[in-house]
Amino acid sequence: MRFAVLADAHIGRSIPLAVAEHRRRAFEAAFTRAVNEVVSAGVDYAFICGDLFERRTLRPRMVQFVHDELYRMARQTEERHGKQMRILVVRGNHDGRPQSDALDYIKHPLAGYLHVFGDEDIVYRDERLHVVGLNYHDQIDRAFDLKVRPAFEGARGLKVLMLHGFVDHYNDVPPQNSYLTLDQLASMSPDFVFTGHYHRRCMPKRLRSGGWIITPGSLEVYDFAEAPDKGFYIVEAEGPEFRWVPLEPLHIMSQTRVESDRPRPPSWYEDRILGEVRAFVSRLRESGKQGYLRVKVRGRLSEGWPSDISMKPVEKIMAEEPLLLWVDRDTMELDLPESVARPQPENQDVAAYFSGFGAFAEEIREMHGRVRETLEEEASTQTGLLTPTQRAPLVQEWVRRLEAKRFGEAEQ
């Protein structure tokens, strides 16, 4: 048996919005190239491990595009290789929720080649495979115990688990995210575990139970911080053997920094940003590809404001160079001059600021005070933030008070 393992196609992604159509085209092009490679490989099963779409609400054209490409994958595989392949898909966090699922758009009673896992119907069986497909869950460890363990009982044939979620000590799990462990996965003794959600490619890893886990990453560069190592895996089940199929991103998406260890005027940062843009244009010309650049600015201003860093020279280059699609200047890490006076929240009359809300302004003042007190007493010393448990009572109180009001009724 031969498998294709793909994830995180994100069809419909349009971020950054300044180049939205270019971004949508890039993700569609990556998916088309992936389908071409899958057809060429002649697989028996294609596993799509979540985030097929970027969001629940989609343009009809994008839905039709995905539907047509999946159909083409199955039809051309049969025409070229004489195989009636199956495409198995789990829902990712971008694909929606059980009550609002973007994967509903691609289901069709006559599409026998396609199996979309539900939230209760999580098992696919045939004479060769027993596949458990776990859709995205906020608490994936809890879902694993409640759903996956029972779903593997009495399994026959090759055992496959496909899911959309992080795996600790295999993926670099971001803080505050739920995850599964390698030991949890091994406890099911699967032959293969295929995972999505993590956008970087991970090399195949042997589980202590003898099975294998792979994460292919996304098909296209999702954000500026990602490396361009994109693609998917072809897996020969007997052996097994793993072959990486690279997909070259349509555009070059790069991030660079301009930093200073001492205060500088806006013109200094402006010149360095311009230098980074010119270097990026040279890179684009060498590759013959279009691209977009983000310049992160870090340091301190000796005078003026971040808005004083003019982008007009960069805009001129963009107007003259068709390969340079967009440049983003990020000054979130640029500090103001020490001499700049900062407003002191303690001296502001909150009720006066919200006087337009009438008597409700006093309630806003009260709640503002409660929030400040809670932050001072309970906030993390490292982040200055409250935990979700600490925030919840405050949020609930805000919602209760807002819902009790009927703003604008007096004017009506």
Secondary structure in CASP SS format (residue, H / E / C, confidence):
PFRMAT SS
TARGET T0000
AUTHOR 0000-0000-0000
METHOD secondary structure of the structure
MODEL  1
M C 1.00
R E 1.00
F E 1.00
A E 1.00
V E 1.00
L E 1.00
A C 1.00
D C 1.00
A C 1.00
H C 1.00
I E 1.00
G C 1.00
R C 1.00
S C 1.00
I C 1.00
P C 1.00
L H 1.00
A H 1.00
V H 1.00
A H 1.00
E H 1.00
H H 1.00
R H 1.00
R H 1.00
R H 1.00
A H 1.00
F H 1.00
E H 1.00
A H 1.00
A H 1.00
F H 1.00
T H 1.00
R H 1.00
A H 1.00
V H 1.00
N H 1.00
E H 1.00
V H 1.00
V H 1.00
S H 1.00
A H 1.00
G C 1.00
V C 1.00
D C 1.00
Y E 1.00
A E 1.00
F E 1.00
I E 1.00
C E 1.00
G C 1.00
D C 1.00
L C 1.00
F E 1.00
E C 1.00
R C 1.00
R C 1.00
T C 1.00
L C 1.00
R C 1.00
P H 1.00
R H 1.00
M H 1.00
V H 1.00
Q H 1.00
F H 1.00
V H 1.00
H H 1.00
D H 1.00
E H 1.00
L H 1.00
Y H 1.00
R H 1.00
M H 1.00
A H 1.00
R H 1.00
Q H 1.00
T H 1.00
E H 1.00
E H 1.00
R H 1.00
H H 1.00
G C 1.00
K C 1.00
Q C 1.00
M C 1.00
R E 1.00
I E 1.00
L E 1.00
V E 1.00
V E 1.00
R C 1.00
G C 1.00
N H 1.00
H H 1.00
D H 1.00
G E 1.00
R E 1.00
P C 1.00
Q C 1.00
S E 1.00
D E 1.00
A H 1.00
L H 1.00
D H 1.00
Y H 1.00
I H 1.00
K C 1.00
H C 1.00
P C 1.00
L C 1.00
A C 1.00
G C 1.00
Y C 1.00
L E 1.00
H E 1.00
V E 1.00
F C 1.00
G C 1.00
D C 1.00
E C 1.00
D C 1.00
I C 1.00
V E 1.00
Y E 1.00
R E 1.00
D C 1.00
E C 1.00
R C 1.00
L E 1.00
H E 1.00
V E 1.00
V E 1.00
G E 1.00
L E 1.00
N C 1.00
Y C 1.00
H C 1.00
D C 1.00
Q C 1.00
I H 1.00
D H 1.00
R H 1.00
A H 1.00
F H 1.00
D H 1.00
L H 1.00
K H 1.00
V H 1.00
R H 1.00
P H 1.00
A H 1.00
F C 1.00
E C 1.00
G C 1.00
A C 1.00
R C 1.00
G C 1.00
L E 1.00
K E 1.00
V E 1.00
L E 1.00
M E 1.00
L E 1.00
H E 1.00
G C 1.00
F E 1.00
V E 1.00
D E 1.00
H C 1.00
Y C 1.00
N E 1.00
D C 1.00
V C 1.00
P C 1.00
P C 1.00
Q C 1.00
N C 1.00
S C 1.00
Y E 1.00
L E 1.00
T C 1.00
L H 1.00
D H 1.00
Q H 1.00
L H 1.00
A H 1.00
S C 1.00
M C 1.00
S C 1.00
P C 1.00
D C 1.00
F E 1.00
V E 1.00
F E 1.00
T E 1.00
G E 1.00
H C 1.00
Y C 1.00
H C 1.00
R C 1.00
R C 1.00
C E 1.00
M E 1.00
P E 1.00
K E 1.00
R E 1.00
L C 1.00
R C 1.00
S C 1.00
G C 1.00
G C 1.00
W E 1.00
I E 1.00
I E 1.00
T E 1.00
P C 1.00
G C 1.00
S C 1.00
L C 1.00
E C 1.00
V C 1.00
Y C 1.00
D C 1.00
F C 1.00
A C 1.00
E C 1.00
A C 1.00
P C 1.00
D C 1.00
K C 1.00
G E 1.00
F E 1.00
Y E 1.00
I E 1.00
V E 1.00
E E 1.00
A C 1.00
E C 1.00
G C 1.00
P C 1.00
E E 1.00
F E 1.00
R E 1.00
W E 1.00
V E 1.00
P E 1.00
L C 1.00
E C 1.00
P C 1.00
L C 1.00
H C 1.00
I E 1.00
M E 1.00
S E 1.00
Q E 1.00
T E 1.00
R E 1.00
V E 1.00
E E 1.00
S C 1.00
D C 1.00
R C 1.00
P C 1.00
R E 1.00
P C 1.00
P H 1.00
S H 1.00
W H 1.00
Y H 1.00
E H 1.00
D H 1.00
R H 1.00
I H 1.00
L H 1.00
G H 1.00
E H 1.00
V H 1.00
R H 1.00
A H 1.00
F H 1.00
V H 1.00
S H 1.00
R H 1.00
L H 1.00
R H 1.00
E H 1.00
S H 1.00
G C 1.00
K C 1.00
Q C 1.00
G E 1.00
Y E 1.00
L E 1.00
R E 1.00
V E 1.00
K E 1.00
V E 1.00
R E 1.00
G E 1.00
R E 1.00
L E 1.00
S C 1.00
E C 1.00
G C 1.00
W C 1.00
P H 1.00
S H 1.00
D H 1.00
I C 1.00
S C 1.00
M C 1.00
K H 1.00
P H 1.00
V H 1.00
E H 1.00
K H 1.00
I H 1.00
M H 1.00
A H 1.00
E H 1.00
E C 1.00
P C 1.00
L C 1.00
L E 1.00
L E 1.00
W E 1.00
V E 1.00
D E 1.00
R E 1.00
D E 1.00
T E 1.00
M E 1.00
E E 1.00
L E 1.00
D E 1.00
L C 1.00
P C 1.00
E C 1.00
S C 1.00
V C 1.00
A C 1.00
R C 1.00
P C 1.00
Q C 1.00
P H 1.00
E H 1.00
N H 1.00
Q C 1.00
D C 1.00
V H 1.00
A H 1.00
A H 1.00
Y H 1.00
F C 1.00
S H 1.00
G H 1.00
F H 1.00
G C 1.00
A C 1.00
F H 1.00
A H 1.00
E H 1.00
E H 1.00
I H 1.00
R H 1.00
E H 1.00
M H 1.00
H H 1.00
G H 1.00
R H 1.00
V H 1.00
R H 1.00
E H 1.00
T H 1.00
L H 1.00
E H 1.00
E H 1.00
E H 1.00
A C 1.00
S C 1.00
T C 1.00
Q C 1.00
T C 1.00
G C 1.00
L C 1.00
L C 1.00
T C 1.00
P H 1.00
T H 1.00
Q H 1.00
R H 1.00
A H 1.00
P H 1.00
L H 1.00
V H 1.00
Q H 1.00
E H 1.00
W H 1.00
V H 1.00
R H 1.00
R H 1.00
L H 1.00
E H 1.00
A C 1.00
K C 1.00
R C 1.00
F C 1.00
G C 1.00
E C 1.00
A C 1.00
E C 1.00
Q C 1.00
END
